[in-house]
Amino acid sequence: MFDGFSKTKIEGAGCQINVIHGGSGTPLLLLHGYPQNHVEWHKVAPVLAERFTVVCPDLRGYGDSEKPSSSADDFSVYCKRASANDQLAVMKALGFDTFHLVGHDRGVRVALRLTLDHPDAVISLTSLDVVPSLEAFENMDATLAFSWFHWHLMRQPPPLPETVFSADPKLFLDFFLDTWSAIPNSFTDAAYNEYLRCFSNPETVRAMCADYRSVALDLEHDQADRGKKLSCPVLVLWGAEMAKRPGWQTGEHLDMMTVWRQRADDIRGKPLPCGHFIPEEKPEDLIAELSRFLAET
């Protein structure tokens, strides 16, 4: 995976960030989701690197990035603002003051905060299969709560969720990868083994739970920015085949594009025939949509 890419550790905003980067051209920052790490981009990054300088970090707490200590009531260490500042520092360390930004899952939540806090740095934003946290929590209904059970479990005080997930990491990883996907055999053995390796690390589980608990502070930041429009072009893509997780992202009442149109004026989007894991279920479709969008931008 990632042939021709370089691997390094870069100082973020207070912790070391594991980074894979390669290619040449305009910089393109790809931010992964849960329960994965930078490896989720392995099918698309080499193709995109033919035209862009592609940067694939592990978010703080995930993969092989540093996992700072945090207390149960201090959400600032793993809030999306802290993670966004990591990624801005990574890009500046690589020599990039502006860049295209693509996020999937947790990576979208970090990317949205980065774009709100540092609009001059972001040329364009692409969201993969996410409704922003503020709208989701304000419209939480029974179906969304059921499909997002992990949110509510991981937000519980320690050590409950850490103990539950660490008891059988493979069981939980397999459950998420299966029920959030629609296309069989989308995960290569090499990628799966990396996800399992990291997901089996108790320190990663601790950090991931802290990441989810930090939504309490994320929502405060989002409330402060309510009504603030993104100034860059925005592309929204989402998985259309979530029969195994009814209510995923939108519950019974939200509509993906309606929510995102409240966030940006220059916006376009469409569903893709897959589940949640777009970069691994439909890499060719993602590359085509991204290439078209970035060329227009």
Residue pairs with C-beta under 8 A, 6 or more apart in sequence:
1 39
1 42
1 190
1 191
2 20
2 22
2 42
2 45
2 46
2 56
3 46
4 22
4 46
4 49
5 20
5 21
5 22
5 45
5 46
5 49
5 54
5 56
6 20
6 21
6 22
7 18
7 19
7 20
8 19
8 21
9 16
9 17
9 18
9 19
10 16
10 17
10 19
10 57
10 89
10 90
10 93
10 94
11 17
11 89
11 93
12 60
12 65
12 66
12 85
12 86
12 87
12 89
12 90
13 82
13 85
13 86
13 88
13 89
14 68
14 82
14 86
15 60
15 65
15 66
15 67
15 68
15 86
16 65
16 66
17 57
17 58
17 59
17 60
17 65
17 66
17 86
17 87
17 89
17 90
18 38
18 57
18 58
18 63
18 64
18 65
19 38
19 55
19 56
19 57
19 58
19 90
19 94
20 38
20 45
20 55
20 56
20 57
21 53
21 54
21 55
21 56
21 94
22 45
22 46
22 49
22 53
22 54
23 48
23 49
23 50
23 51
23 52
23 53
23 54
24 49
24 52
24 53
25 51
25 52
25 53
26 51
26 52
26 53
26 99
26 100
26 123
26 294
27 52
27 53
27 55
27 91
27 94
27 96
27 98
27 99
27 100
28 48
28 52
28 53
28 54
28 55
28 99
28 100
28 101
28 102
28 294
29 55
29 57
29 87
29 90
29 91
29 99
29 100
29 101
29 102
30 38
30 41
30 44
30 45
30 54
30 55
30 56
30 102
30 103
30 107
31 57
31 59
31 87
31 101
31 102
31 103
31 104
31 106
31 107
31 108
31 110
31 111
32 38
32 39
32 40
32 41
32 56
32 58
32 59
32 62
32 63
32 104
32 105
32 106
32 107
33 40
33 103
33 104
33 105
33 106
33 107
33 108
33 128
34 62
34 105
34 106
34 176
34 208
34 211
35 172
35 173
35 176
35 177
35 195
35 199
35 208
36 62
36 105
36 195
37 58
37 59
37 62
37 63
37 64
37 194
37 195
37 198
38 56
38 57
38 58
38 63
39 63
39 190
39 191
39 194
39 195
40 104
40 191
40 277
40 279
40 280
41 54
41 56
41 279
42 188
42 190
42 191
43 279
43 280
43 283
44 279
44 283
44 286
44 287
44 290
45 54
45 56
47 283
47 287
48 54
48 287
48 290
48 291
51 291
52 100
52 294
53 94
53 96
55 90
55 91
55 94
55 96
55 99
57 65
57 86
57 87
57 90
58 64
58 65
59 65
59 83
59 86
59 87
59 106
59 107
59 110
59 211
60 66
60 67
60 68
60 78
60 82
60 83
60 86
60 207
61 67
61 68
61 78
61 204
61 207
61 208
61 210
61 211
62 106
62 198
62 204
62 207
62 208
62 211
63 198
63 204
64 198
67 203
67 204
67 206
67 207
68 77
68 78
68 207
69 77
70 77
70 78
70 210
72 157
72 158
72 213
75 210
75 213
75 214
75 216
75 217
75 218
76 82
76 214
76 217
77 210
77 214
78 207
78 210
78 211
78 213
78 214
79 214
79 217
79 218
79 221
80 109
80 110
80 112
80 113
80 214
80 218
80 221
81 113
81 117
81 217
81 218
81 221
83 110
83 113
83 211
84 110
84 111
84 113
84 114
84 117
84 118
85 117
87 110
87 114
88 114
88 118
88 121
91 97
91 99
91 121
97 121
98 120
98 121
98 122
98 123
99 121
99 122
99 123
100 122
100 123
100 124
100 126
100 294
100 297
101 111
101 114
101 115
101 122
101 123
101 124
101 125
101 126
102 111
102 125
102 126
102 128
102 290
103 109
103 110
103 111
103 112
103 125
103 126
103 127
103 128
103 130
104 128
104 129
104 130
104 277
104 278
104 279
105 128
105 129
105 130
105 276
106 211
107 128
108 127
108 128
108 129
108 130
108 132
109 130
109 132
109 133
109 218
111 125
111 127
112 125
112 127
112 132
112 263
113 218
113 221
114 121
114 122
115 122
115 125
115 230
115 232
116 225
116 228
116 230
119 230
119 231
119 232
122 232
123 232
123 297
124 232
124 233
124 234
124 235
124 293
124 294
124 297
125 230
125 232
125 233
125 234
125 235
125 264
126 234
126 235
126 236
126 237
126 290
126 293
127 234
127 235
127 236
127 237
127 260
128 237
128 238
128 278
128 279
128 286
129 237
129 238
129 239
129 249
129 276
129 278
130 238
130 249
131 249
131 250
131 254
131 256
131 259
132 222
132 259
132 260
132 263
133 215
133 218
133 219
133 222
134 219
134 222
134 223
134 226
135 254
135 259
135 262
136 144
136 148
136 249
136 251
136 254
137 215
137 219
139 251
139 253
139 254
140 251
141 247
141 251
141 252
141 253
142 247
143 246
143 247
143 251
143 252
144 247
144 248
144 249
144 250
144 251
144 252
145 152
145 247
146 246
146 247
147 242
147 245
147 246
147 247
147 248
147 249
150 176
150 212
151 212
151 215
153 160
153 161
153 164
154 161
154 165
154 208
154 209
154 212
154 213
155 161
155 212
155 213
155 215
155 216
158 206
158 209
161 209
162 202
162 205
162 206
162 209
165 172
165 205
165 208
165 209
166 202
166 205
169 196
169 199
169 200
169 205
170 196
170 199
170 200
172 199
173 195
173 196
173 199
177 187
177 192
177 195
177 277
178 244
179 244
179 245
180 242
180 244
180 245
180 248
180 275
180 276
180 277
181 187
181 274
181 275
181 276
181 277
181 281
182 239
182 241
182 242
182 243
182 244
182 273
182 274
182 275
182 281
183 274
183 275
183 281
183 282
186 274
186 277
186 280
186 281
187 195
187 277
187 280
191 280
198 204
199 205
229 263
229 264
229 265
230 263
230 264
232 264
232 266
233 264
233 266
233 267
233 268
233 293
233 296
233 297
234 260
234 263
234 264
234 266
234 267
234 268
234 269
235 267
235 268
235 269
235 289
235 290
235 293
236 256
236 257
236 260
236 267
236 268
236 269
236 270
237 269
237 270
237 271
237 272
237 278
237 286
237 289
238 249
238 256
238 269
238 271
238 272
238 278
239 248
239 271
239 272
239 274
239 275
239 276
239 277
239 278
239 281
240 271
240 272
240 273
240 274
241 273
241 274
241 275
242 248
242 249
242 275
242 276
244 275
245 276
248 276
249 256
250 256
250 259
256 269
256 271
257 267
257 269
260 267
260 269
261 267
268 293
270 289
272 278
272 282
272 285
272 286
272 289
273 282
273 285
274 281
274 282
274 285
275 281
278 285
278 286
279 286
